[in-house]
Amino acid sequence: MEKIIIKPTQNPAILKFEFSNFITRTGNHEFKNIDETANSPLAKQLFYLPFVKTVYISGNFIAIERYSIIEWADVQDEVAKQIEEFVNNGGEILTAETEGPKKIPVTVYVETTPNPAVLKFVCNKLLTKTPAEFKNIDETGASPLAKELFRFPFVKEVFMDENNISITKYAVNDWDEVTGEIRAFIKKYIEEGNEVINEALLQQTPQAEKQQEAYFDSLDVTSQRIINILEEYVKPAVQSDGGNIAFDSYDEADKRVKVILQGACSGCPSSTFTLKSGIENMLKDMLNDNEIKVEAVNA
C-alpha cells in the first residue's frame, strides 16, 4: 500500500506529496487547469478540489499549488489521504500516452583497443549502416549523439560503425575515471529513443560519398580490387579493434595506395606496422605487384 509523505517547499503555496517510488521517468508534467488533464486521471480528480491552482508531476512526487483561500495546514492531510486512496485503488496517475514511448532495452559494454587513447562502446542494436568519423563538434551535423558526446570535455574524436562507438579521449583524464559515465550516457541516450545518426545527412558527407556504389563504379579496375581486398580481408580485423581503414585513392604511376585511418586506428602506435607489414604486403601479394606502397593520409 502506498503511503504519501508530505513535504513543504520554499514556496508556501506549493506542497509536495512524495511517493516511495518513481511515478514518472519522462520529465516534468504541469497541469494548470482541469481542461489540460486528459492524460492524468489523478490530476483531473485533484482539480475538483476548489483550492487547487496547479498540479505538477515529476520523479517520485506530486506538487500542488493552492489558491490563497485556504492554508495547507487545514487540508494537507486530507489531500494526502485522497491521493493514497486513488493510487491504492488502482487509479492511473499518468496515461501511457503521457508517459511517451517505452524505453528500448539497450545493453552497452566496453572493449579496450590497441590504441590506449580509444575505448570501444558496443551496443546490442545497429547504430549506423555507414562508418562515420567525427573529428570535432562542428562535423556532427549528421549525428546528434556524436554532438552530445563532444560536450564531455575529455572527448577528442568519435567514430561510429555498425553497432559500436569508438571514442578517443584527451590525456586530461584516465579511462577509469570516465568510462562508467560515458557508458551510462550512451545507454540512456539510446534507450530514450533519441536519434543516433541521420543516414540521409550522413550520405551527403564527403567520407560517405566514397563508400557509395556510384563512386566505386567510377574507379579504375585496380582501385576497385584494392577496395574489395580492404573490405574483405582488412576491415573485419580492424573493425573488431574499434577502427577502420578506408580507401582514399590509388596512383597508378606511383603505385601508391592512400588510405584513411579511423577510430582506434587513427593515432594507434601499431598502425604503421599494420600498414607496412600487414596491408602493404597483402596488396603486393594479391595484386601481384611488389611496387605497391601504402600510406595513411592522416597518419
NUSE-696289 format. One record per residue (C-alpha): x, y, z; residue in three letters; residue number from 0. Coordinates in pm, whole numbers, plus 50000, padded with zeros to 5 digits. Each point is the difference from the previous one (the first is absolute). Layout:
<recs>
rec u=X; v=Y; w=Z; res=ala; n=NUM;
...
</recs>
This chain:
<recs>
rec u=50000; v=50000; w=50000; res=met; n=0;
rec u=50133; v=50341; w=49902; res=glu; n=1;
rec u=50067; v=50244; w=50288; res=lys; n=2;
rec u=50035; v=50367; w=49903; res=ile; n=3;
rec u=50255; v=50221; w=50175; res=ile; n=4;
rec u=49918; v=50371; w=50019; res=ile; n=5;
rec u=50290; v=50242; w=49952; res=lys; n=6;
rec u=50001; v=50381; w=49990; res=pro; n=7;
rec u=50177; v=50202; w=49731; res=thr; n=8;
rec u=50160; v=50344; w=49995; res=gln; n=9;
rec u=49673; v=50130; w=49856; res=asn; n=10;
rec u=49736; v=49996; w=50279; res=pro; n=11;
rec u=49726; v=49960; w=49740; res=ala; n=12;
rec u=50148; v=49674; w=49868; res=ile; n=13;
rec u=50010; v=49671; w=50186; res=leu; n=14;
rec u=50163; v=49673; w=49890; res=lys; n=15;
rec u=49840; v=49659; w=50041; res=phe; n=16;
rec u=50275; v=49740; w=49966; res=glu; n=17;
rec u=49969; v=49635; w=49898; res=phe; n=18;
rec u=50231; v=49716; w=50099; res=ser; n=19;
rec u=50086; v=49936; w=49632; res=asn; n=20;
rec u=50021; v=50194; w=49673; res=phe; n=21;
rec u=49662; v=50075; w=49847; res=ile; n=22;
rec u=50142; v=50141; w=49676; res=thr; n=23;
rec u=50337; v=49976; w=49825; res=arg; n=24;
rec u=49924; v=50226; w=49704; res=thr; n=25;
rec u=50063; v=50344; w=50144; res=gly; n=26;
rec u=49761; v=50250; w=50152; res=asn; n=27;
rec u=49625; v=50021; w=49943; res=his; n=28;
rec u=49812; v=50321; w=50082; res=glu; n=29;
rec u=49621; v=50042; w=50002; res=phe; n=30;
rec u=49859; v=50352; w=50044; res=lys; n=31;
rec u=49631; v=49913; w=49983; res=asn; n=32;
rec u=49764; v=49706; w=49967; res=ile; n=33;
rec u=49982; v=50037; w=49621; res=asp; n=34;
rec u=50369; v=49901; w=49976; res=glu; n=35;
rec u=49962; v=49675; w=50195; res=thr; n=36;
rec u=49888; v=49761; w=49726; res=ala; n=37;
rec u=50320; v=49800; w=50049; res=asn; n=38;
rec u=49998; v=50003; w=50382; res=ser; n=39;
rec u=49692; v=49858; w=50176; res=pro; n=40;
rec u=50150; v=50085; w=50340; res=leu; n=41;
rec u=50065; v=50363; w=49907; res=ala; n=42;
rec u=49642; v=50021; w=49872; res=lys; n=43;
rec u=49864; v=49878; w=50334; res=gln; n=44;
rec u=50215; v=50245; w=50195; res=leu; n=45;
rec u=49860; v=50294; w=49804; res=phe; n=46;
rec u=49657; v=49922; w=50147; res=tyr; n=47;
rec u=50142; v=50142; w=50323; res=leu; n=48;
rec u=49913; v=50374; w=49985; res=pro; n=49;
rec u=50336; v=50118; w=50134; res=phe; n=50;
rec u=50221; v=49818; w=49745; res=val; n=51;
rec u=50166; v=50246; w=49761; res=lys; n=52;
rec u=50272; v=49790; w=49830; res=thr; n=53;
rec u=50109; v=49634; w=50010; res=val; n=54;
rec u=50359; v=49892; w=49928; res=tyr; n=55;
rec u=50104; v=49635; w=49956; res=ile; n=56;
rec u=50372; v=49920; w=49992; res=ser; n=57;
rec u=50227; v=49718; w=50113; res=gly; n=58;
rec u=49858; v=49855; w=50321; res=asn; n=59;
rec u=49766; v=50281; w=50102; res=phe; n=60;
rec u=49692; v=50206; w=49925; res=ile; n=61;
rec u=50022; v=50370; w=50085; res=ala; n=62;
rec u=49684; v=50204; w=50037; res=ile; n=63;
rec u=49974; v=50378; w=49996; res=glu; n=64;
rec u=49702; v=50137; w=50194; res=arg; n=65;
rec u=49792; v=50312; w=49974; res=tyr; n=66;
rec u=50017; v=50226; w=50305; res=ser; n=67;
rec u=49644; v=49919; w=50112; res=ile; n=68;
rec u=50139; v=49735; w=50239; res=ile; n=69;
rec u=50317; v=49910; w=50188; res=glu; n=70;
rec u=50177; v=49669; w=49935; res=trp; n=71;
rec u=49989; v=49913; w=50370; res=ala; n=72;
rec u=49622; v=49978; w=49976; res=asp; n=73;
rec u=49982; v=49758; w=49703; res=val; n=74;
rec u=50334; v=49829; w=49938; res=gln; n=75;
rec u=49919; v=49679; w=50188; res=asp; n=76;
rec u=49674; v=49960; w=49812; res=glu; n=77;
rec u=50171; v=50057; w=49665; res=val; n=78;
rec u=50268; v=49741; w=50083; res=ala; n=79;
rec u=49728; v=49752; w=50100; res=lys; n=80;
rec u=49812; v=50061; w=49674; res=gln; n=81;
rec u=50316; v=49939; w=49793; res=ile; n=82;
rec u=50077; v=49681; w=50195; res=glu; n=83;
rec u=49648; v=49863; w=49953; res=glu; n=84;
rec u=50004; v=50084; w=49628; res=phe; n=85;
rec u=50331; v=49816; w=49941; res=val; n=86;
rec u=49929; v=49706; w=50231; res=asn; n=87;
rec u=49667; v=49941; w=49825; res=asn; n=88;
rec u=50178; v=49965; w=49665; res=gly; n=89;
rec u=49957; v=50354; w=49872; res=gly; n=90;
rec u=50227; v=50115; w=49717; res=glu; n=91;
rec u=50233; v=50292; w=50069; res=ile; n=92;
rec u=50114; v=50051; w=49641; res=leu; n=93;
rec u=49871; v=49825; w=49691; res=thr; n=94;
rec u=50232; v=49809; w=49769; res=ala; n=95;
rec u=49964; v=50278; w=49743; res=glu; n=96;
rec u=50133; v=50255; w=50247; res=thr; n=97;
rec u=50284; v=49777; w=50101; res=glu; n=98;
rec u=50112; v=49979; w=49635; res=gly; n=99;
rec u=50157; v=49701; w=49827; res=pro; n=100;
rec u=50139; v=49727; w=50219; res=lys; n=101;
rec u=50374; v=49979; w=50034; res=lys; n=102;
rec u=50188; v=49782; w=49758; res=ile; n=103;
rec u=50197; v=49737; w=50195; res=pro; n=104;
rec u=50364; v=50074; w=49919; res=val; n=105;
rec u=50321; v=49831; w=50108; res=thr; n=106;
rec u=50328; v=50188; w=49972; res=val; n=107;
rec u=50329; v=49833; w=50085; res=tyr; n=108;
rec u=50355; v=50127; w=49973; res=val; n=109;
rec u=50297; v=49853; w=49814; res=glu; n=110;
rec u=50360; v=50116; w=50006; res=thr; n=111;
rec u=50184; v=50061; w=49672; res=thr; n=112;
rec u=50368; v=49990; w=49894; res=pro; n=113;
rec u=49990; v=50379; w=50026; res=asn; n=114;
rec u=50020; v=50100; w=50369; res=pro; n=115;
rec u=49824; v=50329; w=49927; res=ala; n=116;
rec u=49693; v=49821; w=49855; res=val; n=117;
rec u=49726; v=49790; w=50157; res=leu; n=118;
rec u=49730; v=49817; w=49806; res=lys; n=119;
rec u=49641; v=50015; w=50129; res=phe; n=120;
rec u=49798; v=49714; w=49849; res=val; n=121;
rec u=49618; v=50003; w=49987; res=cys; n=122;
rec u=49755; v=49716; w=49944; res=asn; n=123;
rec u=49832; v=50188; w=49712; res=lys; n=124;
rec u=50103; v=50141; w=49663; res=leu; n=125;
rec u=50100; v=50366; w=50022; res=leu; n=126;
rec u=50112; v=50078; w=49645; res=thr; n=127;
rec u=50026; v=49824; w=49666; res=lys; n=128;
rec u=50287; v=50225; w=49892; res=thr; n=129;
rec u=50324; v=50056; w=50193; res=pro; n=130;
rec u=50013; v=50360; w=50120; res=ala; n=131;
rec u=50289; v=50192; w=50152; res=glu; n=132;
rec u=49965; v=50329; w=50186; res=phe; n=133;
rec u=50320; v=50190; w=50079; res=lys; n=134;
rec u=49826; v=50286; w=50182; res=asn; n=135;
rec u=49656; v=50131; w=50093; res=ile; n=136;
rec u=49976; v=50206; w=49679; res=asp; n=137;
rec u=49991; v=49677; w=49796; res=glu; n=138;
rec u=49707; v=49845; w=50189; res=thr; n=139;
rec u=49712; v=50134; w=49792; res=gly; n=140;
rec u=49896; v=49645; w=49908; res=ala; n=141;
rec u=50028; v=49858; w=50352; res=ser; n=142;
rec u=49822; v=50153; w=50301; res=pro; n=143;
rec u=50161; v=49736; w=50222; res=leu; n=144;
rec u=50352; v=50089; w=49887; res=ala; n=145;
rec u=49919; v=50366; w=50065; res=lys; n=146;
rec u=49895; v=49919; w=50357; res=glu; n=147;
rec u=50312; v=49790; w=50058; res=leu; n=148;
rec u=50222; v=50295; w=49907; res=phe; n=149;
rec u=49849; v=50191; w=50291; res=arg; n=150;
rec u=50214; v=49783; w=50227; res=phe; n=151;
rec u=50324; v=50201; w=50031; res=pro; n=152;
rec u=50220; v=49691; w=49969; res=phe; n=153;
rec u=49851; v=49877; w=49669; res=val; n=154;
rec u=50234; v=50067; w=49710; res=lys; n=155;
rec u=49852; v=49793; w=49712; res=glu; n=156;
rec u=49701; v=49772; w=49939; res=val; n=157;
rec u=49978; v=49715; w=49751; res=phe; n=158;
rec u=49684; v=49794; w=49938; res=met; n=159;
rec u=49972; v=49677; w=49804; res=asp; n=160;
rec u=49711; v=49753; w=50004; res=glu; n=161;
rec u=49924; v=49937; w=50369; res=asn; n=162;
rec u=50298; v=50166; w=50165; res=asn; n=163;
rec u=50138; v=50340; w=50092; res=ile; n=164;
rec u=50375; v=50054; w=50036; res=ser; n=165;
rec u=50090; v=50305; w=50206; res=ile; n=166;
rec u=50342; v=50163; w=50003; res=thr; n=167;
rec u=50075; v=50200; w=50313; res=lys; n=168;
rec u=50240; v=50277; w=50089; res=tyr; n=169;
rec u=50272; v=49917; w=50253; res=ala; n=170;
rec u=49835; v=50224; w=50261; res=val; n=171;
rec u=49811; v=49699; w=50142; res=asn; n=172;
rec u=50076; v=49632; w=50046; res=asp; n=173;
rec u=49746; v=49753; w=49863; res=trp; n=174;
rec u=49925; v=49856; w=50344; res=asp; n=175;
rec u=49878; v=50345; w=50105; res=glu; n=176;
rec u=49749; v=50049; w=49718; res=val; n=177;
rec u=49909; v=49662; w=49847; res=thr; n=178;
rec u=49696; v=49941; w=50221; res=gly; n=179;
rec u=49866; v=50348; w=49933; res=glu; n=180;
rec u=50027; v=49962; w=49622; res=ile; n=181;
rec u=49849; v=49649; w=49998; res=arg; n=182;
rec u=49704; v=50112; w=50212; res=ala; n=183;
rec u=49944; v=50305; w=49779; res=phe; n=184;
rec u=49998; v=49799; w=49675; res=ile; n=185;
rec u=49769; v=49739; w=50149; res=lys; n=186;
rec u=49748; v=50257; w=50127; res=lys; n=187;
rec u=50016; v=50204; w=49677; res=tyr; n=188;
rec u=49912; v=49700; w=49783; res=ile; n=189;
rec u=49743; v=49858; w=50242; res=glu; n=190;
rec u=49806; v=50326; w=49991; res=glu; n=191;
rec u=49962; v=49968; w=49623; res=gly; n=192;
rec u=50218; v=50297; w=49909; res=asn; n=193;
rec u=50143; v=50018; w=49648; res=glu; n=194;
rec u=50348; v=49852; w=49977; res=val; n=195;
rec u=50078; v=50086; w=49640; res=ile; n=196;
rec u=49811; v=50135; w=49701; res=asn; n=197;
rec u=50093; v=49770; w=49711; res=glu; n=198;
rec u=49862; v=50241; w=49740; res=ala; n=199;
rec u=50223; v=50284; w=50120; res=leu; n=200;
rec u=50293; v=49764; w=50043; res=leu; n=201;
rec u=49980; v=49891; w=49636; res=gln; n=202;
rec u=50061; v=50362; w=49896; res=gln; n=203;
rec u=50336; v=50020; w=50176; res=thr; n=204;
rec u=50324; v=49954; w=49797; res=pro; n=205;
rec u=50108; v=49697; w=50204; res=gln; n=206;
rec u=49669; v=49823; w=49935; res=ala; n=207;
rec u=49997; v=50084; w=49629; res=glu; n=208;
rec u=50317; v=49795; w=49954; res=lys; n=209;
rec u=49821; v=49696; w=50137; res=gln; n=210;
rec u=49711; v=50014; w=49755; res=gln; n=211;
rec u=49956; v=49775; w=49697; res=glu; n=212;
rec u=50016; v=50286; w=49748; res=ala; n=213;
rec u=50345; v=50100; w=50124; res=tyr; n=214;
rec u=50121; v=49640; w=49984; res=phe; n=215;
rec u=49875; v=49962; w=49642; res=asp; n=216;
rec u=50191; v=50313; w=49893; res=ser; n=217;
rec u=50337; v=49860; w=50108; res=leu; n=218;
rec u=50260; v=49811; w=49798; res=asp; n=219;
rec u=50015; v=49622; w=50032; res=val; n=220;
rec u=50306; v=49996; w=50230; res=thr; n=221;
rec u=49839; v=50246; w=50242; res=ser; n=222;
rec u=49688; v=49784; w=50006; res=gln; n=223;
rec u=50207; v=49691; w=50077; res=arg; n=224;
rec u=50179; v=50186; w=50281; res=ile; n=225;
rec u=49667; v=50103; w=50155; res=ile; n=226;
rec u=49870; v=49643; w=49981; res=asn; n=227;
rec u=50316; v=49868; w=50168; res=ile; n=228;
rec u=49976; v=50259; w=50277; res=leu; n=229;
rec u=49632; v=49924; w=50055; res=glu; n=230;
rec u=50037; v=49623; w=50005; res=glu; n=231;
rec u=50335; v=49943; w=50170; res=tyr; n=232;
rec u=50093; v=50314; w=50194; res=val; n=233;
rec u=49684; v=50164; w=50126; res=lys; n=234;
rec u=49872; v=49706; w=50211; res=pro; n=235;
rec u=50327; v=49990; w=50195; res=ala; n=236;
rec u=50034; v=50372; w=50068; res=val; n=237;
rec u=49625; v=50032; w=50060; res=gln; n=238;
rec u=50024; v=49757; w=50289; res=ser; n=239;
rec u=50258; v=50235; w=50151; res=asp; n=240;
rec u=49769; v=50301; w=49973; res=gly; n=241;
rec u=50150; v=50147; w=49685; res=gly; n=242;
rec u=49979; v=50015; w=49624; res=asn; n=243;
rec u=50230; v=50048; w=49702; res=ile; n=244;
rec u=49822; v=50169; w=49711; res=ala; n=245;
rec u=50126; v=50026; w=49641; res=phe; n=246;
rec u=50092; v=50352; w=49895; res=asp; n=247;
rec u=50178; v=49971; w=49663; res=ser; n=248;
rec u=50238; v=49801; w=49781; res=tyr; n=249;
rec u=50270; v=50154; w=49781; res=asp; n=250;
rec u=50073; v=49765; w=49709; res=glu; n=251;
rec u=50324; v=50176; w=49901; res=ala; n=252;
rec u=50146; v=49998; w=50347; res=asp; n=253;
rec u=49833; v=49670; w=50114; res=lys; n=254;
rec u=49898; v=50180; w=50319; res=arg; n=255;
rec u=49686; v=49908; w=50194; res=val; n=256;
rec u=49874; v=50266; w=50238; res=lys; n=257;
rec u=49767; v=49902; w=50283; res=val; n=258;
rec u=49827; v=50179; w=50288; res=ile; n=259;
rec u=50043; v=49868; w=50354; res=leu; n=260;
rec u=49685; v=50036; w=50209; res=gln; n=261;
rec u=49893; v=49932; w=50356; res=gly; n=262;
rec u=50252; v=49803; w=50204; res=ala; n=263;
rec u=50230; v=49969; w=49697; res=cys; n=264;
rec u=50056; v=50376; w=49990; res=ser; n=265;
rec u=50303; v=50082; w=50210; res=gly; n=266;
rec u=50044; v=49640; w=50109; res=cys; n=267;
rec u=50366; v=49915; w=50081; res=pro; n=268;
rec u=49974; v=49678; w=49798; res=ser; n=269;
rec u=49834; v=50155; w=49693; res=ser; n=270;
rec u=50326; v=50047; w=49807; res=thr; n=271;
rec u=50088; v=49635; w=50051; res=phe; n=272;
rec u=49650; v=49900; w=49890; res=thr; n=273;
rec u=50027; v=50207; w=49683; res=leu; n=274;
rec u=50346; v=49886; w=49895; res=lys; n=275;
rec u=50023; v=49643; w=50125; res=ser; n=276;
rec u=49636; v=49915; w=49963; res=gly; n=277;
rec u=49803; v=50188; w=49737; res=ile; n=278;
rec u=50288; v=50092; w=49770; res=glu; n=279;
rec u=50130; v=49643; w=49984; res=asn; n=280;
rec u=49649; v=49868; w=49945; res=met; n=281;
rec u=49938; v=50235; w=49708; res=leu; n=282;
rec u=50338; v=49918; w=49845; res=lys; n=283;
rec u=49917; v=49633; w=50015; res=asp; n=284;
rec u=49638; v=50015; w=49888; res=met; n=285;
rec u=50062; v=50253; w=49724; res=leu; n=286;
rec u=50325; v=49827; w=49902; res=asn; n=287;
rec u=50188; v=50330; w=50006; res=asp; n=288;
rec u=50298; v=50049; w=50232; res=asn; n=289;
rec u=50014; v=50374; w=49928; res=glu; n=290;
rec u=49675; v=50070; w=50184; res=ile; n=291;
rec u=50039; v=50248; w=50288; res=lys; n=292;
rec u=49743; v=50081; w=50267; res=val; n=293;
rec u=49983; v=50319; w=50201; res=glu; n=294;
rec u=49745; v=50164; w=50226; res=ala; n=295;
rec u=49904; v=50354; w=49907; res=val; n=296;
rec u=49919; v=50077; w=50365; res=asn; n=297;
rec u=50282; v=49810; w=50171; res=ala; n=298;
</recs>
